[in-house]
Amino acid sequence: MTLPDIPVGTRVVVRYRIEGGFTDALGYLRSRDDTECTVETKRGLATIRLADIVLAKTVPPPPAPRRPRERPVGTP
C-alpha cells in the first residue's frame, strides 16, 4: 500500500528524508494533497513533502495503557 492509497485518519508510520539522513513520523494521517501530507504525532503535526517520503505503511492502534503495579500487602 502506498501513501496515496491510505485513507486519511489511518494510523501510519512515514519514513522521510531530512538533512543528514532519515526520520520517522508515527501517528494519524490527517491530510494529503499532491505535494505533501500531514501526520498528527504525539509531538504535534508533522508536514512532510511527498517527494521526501521513502516509505509509508499502516500500523495497528497503540497498545492500551498499562495498569500501575500494586504493592504487596504489608509494604510501606
TIPA-183420 format. One record per residue (C-alpha): residue number from 1; residue in three letters; x, y, z. Coordinates in nm, 4 decimals, m for minus. Layout:
<nodes>
- num,residuo,u,v,w
- NUM,ALA,X,Y,Z
...
</nodes>
This chain:
<nodes>
- num,residuo,u,v,w
- 1,MET,0.0000,0.0000,0.0000
- 2,THR,0.1383,0.3419,m0.0901
- 3,LEU,0.0598,0.6707,0.0801
- 4,PRO,m0.1955,0.7795,m0.1844
- 5,ASP,m0.3891,0.4569,m0.1123
- 6,ILE,m0.4010,0.5065,0.2666
- 7,PRO,m0.7233,0.6703,0.3900
- 8,VAL,m0.6981,0.9921,0.5900
- 9,GLY,m0.7458,0.9106,0.9600
- 10,THR,m0.5427,0.5893,0.9453
- 11,ARG,m0.2512,0.5378,1.1871
- 12,VAL,0.0719,0.5303,0.9846
- 13,VAL,0.4467,0.5416,1.0057
- 14,VAL,0.6182,0.7539,0.7414
- 15,ARG,0.9948,0.7439,0.6840
- 16,TYR,1.1271,1.0514,0.5074
- 17,ARG,1.4500,1.2256,0.4176
- 18,ILE,1.5911,1.5050,0.6307
- 19,GLU,1.9261,1.6779,0.6092
- 20,GLY,2.1846,1.4187,0.7054
- 21,GLY,1.9629,1.1108,0.6889
- 22,PHE,1.6117,0.9902,0.7587
- 23,THR,1.3492,1.0197,1.0304
- 24,ASP,1.0062,0.8725,1.1012
- 25,ALA,0.6674,1.0199,1.1810
- 26,LEU,0.4308,0.7869,1.3689
- 27,GLY,0.0711,0.8958,1.4087
- 28,TYR,m0.2528,0.9570,1.2250
- 29,LEU,m0.2647,1.0721,0.8643
- 30,ARG,m0.4651,1.3960,0.8844
- 31,SER,m0.4370,1.5329,0.5296
- 32,ARG,m0.2757,1.4699,0.1939
- 33,ASP,m0.2592,1.6591,m0.1338
- 34,ASP,m0.0441,1.6457,m0.4480
- 35,THR,0.2712,1.7763,m0.2766
- 36,GLU,0.2606,1.6990,0.0968
- 37,CYS,0.0904,1.5138,0.3783
- 38,THR,0.0312,1.5886,0.7455
- 39,VAL,0.0739,1.3305,1.0207
- 40,GLU,m0.0513,1.4022,1.3734
- 41,THR,0.2155,1.2680,1.6097
- 42,LYS,0.2465,1.2833,1.9902
- 43,ARG,0.4649,1.5924,1.9434
- 44,GLY,0.2229,1.7707,1.7122
- 45,LEU,0.1601,1.7962,1.3401
- 46,ALA,0.4370,1.6911,1.1001
- 47,THR,0.4003,1.8248,0.7462
- 48,ILE,0.6043,1.6137,0.5059
- 49,ARG,0.6780,1.6717,0.1380
- 50,LEU,0.5730,1.3679,m0.0652
- 51,ALA,0.8999,1.3898,m0.2601
- 52,ASP,1.0913,1.3233,0.0661
- 53,ILE,0.8963,1.0086,0.1627
- 54,VAL,1.0785,0.6786,0.1157
- 55,LEU,0.8320,0.4510,0.2997
- 56,ALA,0.4794,0.4741,0.4346
- 57,LYS,0.2696,0.1987,0.5863
- 58,THR,m0.0254,0.1470,0.8141
- 59,VAL,0.0335,0.0380,1.1733
- 60,PRO,m0.2016,m0.1031,1.4367
- 61,PRO,m0.3533,0.1155,1.7090
- 62,PRO,m0.1309,0.1896,2.0081
- 63,PRO,m0.1496,m0.0569,2.2977
- 64,ALA,m0.3765,0.0242,2.5896
- 65,PRO,m0.2037,0.1939,2.8836
- 66,ARG,m0.0706,m0.0481,3.1427
- 67,ARG,m0.2212,m0.0509,3.4899
- 68,PRO,0.0122,0.0554,3.7688
- 69,ARG,0.1612,m0.2250,3.9700
- 70,GLU,0.0051,m0.2884,4.3075
- 71,ARG,0.2323,m0.3095,4.6076
- 72,PRO,0.2256,m0.6348,4.8027
- 73,VAL,0.0288,m0.6233,5.1274
- 74,GLY,0.2412,m0.5103,5.4235
- 75,THR,0.4916,m0.2950,5.2308
- 76,PRO,0.5126,0.0774,5.3039
</nodes>
